[in-house]
Every structure is written in structure tokens, then in C-alpha cells.
Amino acid sequence: MKKYLVDSTADERATLQAVVRRGKTSARKVTRARILLHAARGATNAAVGGRAGYRTGTVAGACSHETIRRVLKKSASSRG
């Protein structure tokens, strides 16, 4: 089982949680934020997919370094 190490700060997790709670962004962005929050807890792709209801390929794509950087950057810019 593949596992992505998503190392995030408290501020980054707060940003992702705000994206999920706010619900005023695209479904894709909310999906990625949910996946990243689960992955930050140390779950495998299959476990994240099972909890969140996504395929493991979707989880793998959301956990790429480029996607993480892009989601956090866009979320931070929309907050302030």
C-alpha cells in the first residue's frame, strides 16, 4: 500500500480545513483539501480513499507535491 508523507504546518491544516468548511470553492479543490487532511494524519492511499470515498488514483494525484503547493497557495490567496 502506497503512502504519501504529507508534512503540513498547523497554519496549512487550518487553511485546508477552512476550504472544506467554507464550501464556496470548486468541488475539486474541496476534494483535494479533504484528501490532504486525511493524508497528513498518516493514512495510506487505500485508507484515505475508503474514508473519503475516493479511488486510490484520485488520492495519489491529490498528494503530489505540485498539487499540495498549488492548493495551499490558492487557498491562502483567497483567504486574505
C-alpha positions as CSV (number, residue, x, y, z in Angstrom):
1,M,0.0,0.0,0.0
2,K,1.4,3.3,-1.0
3,K,1.6,6.1,1.5
4,Y,2.4,9.7,0.8
5,L,4.0,11.7,3.5
6,V,2.2,15.0,3.7
7,D,4.0,17.2,6.1
8,S,1.9,20.2,6.9
9,T,2.1,23.0,9.5
10,A,-0.8,24.0,11.7
11,D,-1.4,27.0,9.5
12,E,-1.6,24.9,6.4
13,R,-4.0,22.4,8.0
14,A,-6.2,25.4,9.2
15,T,-6.2,26.7,5.6
16,L,-7.3,23.3,4.3
17,Q,-9.9,22.9,7.0
18,A,-11.3,26.4,6.0
19,V,-11.5,25.3,2.4
20,V,-13.5,22.2,3.4
21,R,-15.8,24.1,5.8
22,R,-16.4,27.2,3.6
23,G,-17.7,25.2,0.7
24,K,-17.6,28.2,-1.7
25,T,-14.8,26.8,-3.8
26,S,-14.8,24.2,-6.6
27,A,-15.6,20.6,-5.7
28,R,-12.2,19.6,-7.0
29,K,-10.5,21.9,-4.6
30,V,-12.6,20.7,-1.6
31,T,-11.9,17.1,-2.6
32,R,-8.1,17.7,-2.7
33,A,-8.3,19.5,0.7
34,R,-10.1,16.6,2.3
35,I,-7.6,14.1,0.9
36,L,-4.7,16.1,2.1
37,L,-6.1,16.4,5.6
38,H,-6.5,12.6,5.7
39,A,-3.1,12.0,4.3
40,A,-1.5,14.4,6.8
41,R,-2.7,12.0,9.5
42,G,-0.5,9.3,8.0
43,A,-3.1,7.2,6.3
44,T,-2.3,5.1,3.2
45,N,-3.9,5.8,-0.2
46,A,-6.4,3.0,0.3
47,A,-7.4,4.1,3.8
48,V,-7.8,7.7,2.7
49,G,-9.9,6.6,-0.3
50,G,-12.0,4.3,1.9
51,R,-12.7,7.0,4.4
52,A,-13.3,9.8,1.9
53,G,-14.9,7.7,-0.8
54,Y,-12.3,8.3,-3.5
55,R,-10.3,6.0,-5.8
56,T,-6.6,5.5,-4.9
57,G,-5.6,7.2,-8.2
58,T,-7.5,10.3,-7.1
59,V,-5.7,10.2,-3.7
60,A,-2.3,9.8,-5.4
61,G,-2.9,12.7,-7.7
62,A,-4.0,14.9,-4.8
63,C,-1.0,14.0,-2.8
64,S,1.6,15.1,-5.4
65,H,3.9,17.8,-4.2
66,E,2.8,20.1,-7.1
67,T,-0.9,19.7,-6.2
68,I,-0.2,20.4,-2.5
69,R,1.7,23.5,-3.3
70,R,-1.0,24.7,-5.7
71,V,-3.9,24.0,-3.4
72,L,-2.3,25.8,-0.4
73,K,-1.2,28.8,-2.5
74,K,-4.7,29.3,-4.0
75,S,-6.3,28.8,-0.6
76,A,-4.1,31.2,1.1
77,S,-4.6,33.9,-1.5
78,S,-8.4,33.5,-1.4
79,R,-8.4,33.9,2.4
80,G,-6.7,37.3,2.6
